[in-house]
Amino acid sequence: MSSTLNPSLDGDKSIGYRLEAESISTFLAASLAVALRLYSRARYAKLGWDDGIMLFALVLALLATVLTLIAIDRGLGRHLYYLTPWERQQQSKYNSLSQTFCIMSLCFCKVSICISLLRIIQTSRQRAMQWILYAIILLVLTVNVIVVITLYEQCRPVSKVWNRKIPGTCWAFPIELYVAIMQGAVSAFTDFLLSLLPIVIFQHLQIDKRSKIILCVLMSLGVFTGVIAIVRATQTGLSIRSSGNDSSYGAVLPLIWASLERNVAIMAASIPAARPLLQPFLQLTSRRLLRSWSKPTSQQSDQRSRPKIHPAPQGKHYENIELPNVGRSSRFGPPSWAVLRSQEDISPARQDV
């Protein structure tokens, strides 16, 4: 990597505020989701290991957010050309520490999801599914620990990671890129897998069909995290290849996607556990959806409101008498059409007419 720094065409511009706004807003949303999860579990069920691990993941996310804000204050988001040597070292140092806690927060979030699923099927005979979940836990822990070790072992001494001017050696460029792509691929794969497994698990549970559908939808929110993981890995690879010496400016976009992935994963994993608190909202939403799906078209409404005229049998005289618009016994019950009554049932005063 060349040591030549050139001034930027747009001057001393900072885009760190974008990362700051995204990190704070999504972390607050994730904190609210975890708070609802813990309150719901404590009130309606029982707190378990998965809840404690999710709370630990939120604490790691908090540390990652705080370190990111410190790195932005030290110059992250500005062009490297305009930073002092001290600012260059500090923003890189805090950025590296922030990535460490970000990676491990996402890791323990997925471990919590696996333990939640194991908690559901612990009394069933789905042995194969249990081994799959244990394998996912092992895979997630192994890959993310390797990534964290790689982050600091790529240079000797370790301080050369954020201060490239001191004597020492660092790994070649492609290794860092390959590790980033591998971690992103594994992250996306596990996100999609953990979103599909509940569909298989809930098929064997003794609950009504409507509850199964709601649980599957809530547990499948991790699909969004998988999409974000793909985008984040792509942006990280492009940043490593194209940022060059301007790493303090080019790293902002990948960091935004990494922070979004971490906090969305925490939210997606906590919302299903808060379902008892969200039950009134879910019932209202499902009722409205059912009503909108079963709402008759204008042509069908006209046909229902149109009176049905039945031909009178020969030898009898009938008269149409309109009834008031009374309510129906059900949505698809008979409408208040004009009713045919026999002439024998008509009052004598009416017969004289």
Phi, psi and omega in degrees: 000129182290147180266002181281128178247133180242146178294149181277151179293330180266011176077199182280077183258142179239133174245018180295335180298331179295314178295322180296313181296317181293317183296315183291313184295313181289329177292320178297320177296319178295322178296319178297318180296319179292321178298316177296321179298310184293320179295317180295316179295319182292329184271318188255343182223235180208136179293142181228185180297325180297325178291319178295320179292323177294321176296322176296320176297323178293322177297317177297323177295323176297315178297319178297320180293316180297316179294326176295317179296323177294318179296323177294321178294332180273357175127358177296128184106348176259160177291137185298333182300327186266001180269148174285161178305322179293317179296322179298316180291317185292315180295324178290322180295309181291330175294318178296317178296321179297319179297325179300309181290329178295314180297315183287330175297314177296323179298309182289335174298317179289327175297320178297321178298315180298318180292326176297317178293322176295327178294328180287320187258016184294333180262001180264181181255024181277068183296319180299319179294324178296317179293326176297318180293320176297323178294322178295318178300314179297318181295314182296314180296317183296310184296315184288326175294320177298320180296318179295317178298320179297325181301326183255340180271356182290343179228147174231120000289169184298326182296344178289347177298320180251358176222089186285355182273347179281156180296143179154187181229154177225159179294161177293158185302315186298332183297315179299321180292317181295321179295318179296318180292319179297315181296321178294321180293316179295320180297314179295319180299313180292327177298312180294321180295317180290343176277334181269330183300321179301330179298321179286320184293316186287347177296333184261003180274146181272069176227163183291161185296322181297318178294323178298317180296316180297316180295318180297319179295315181294319181287343180270008178294344178295347176301321178297322178296322178296319177296317179297323179297321178296314179296318181297316179297320179296314180294325178294316178297318178294323179294318180296323183280327189251344185290329178062231179280347184266052185291330181293333179266318184285345182276352187294312183298312175300325179292326176298314180292324179293317178295320179295318179298315181297310185287324177294323177298319179295318178295313182297329180278340184264333182299316179301324180289337178270016183302320178302325178286331181267004185302314178301319179294318180294321178294317179297318180294316181295322178295317179296322178294317179296321179294320180292325180288325183266004180292126182289153176287168181297324179294319178293324180294320179296320180293324181288324182279349181281132181295142175265126181251119180260135178294136181280138177296152180294141178093356179233149180245129181238159181224137179281126177234121181280136175262155175296160184285086182274165181286165181260154179289331178210175183297323181256023179285176183291137177283168181274073178281171171292133186257141178272127179237144180292151181295335178293334181274354182280141183298153180301324179298324180287329180291325180295333178292000000 
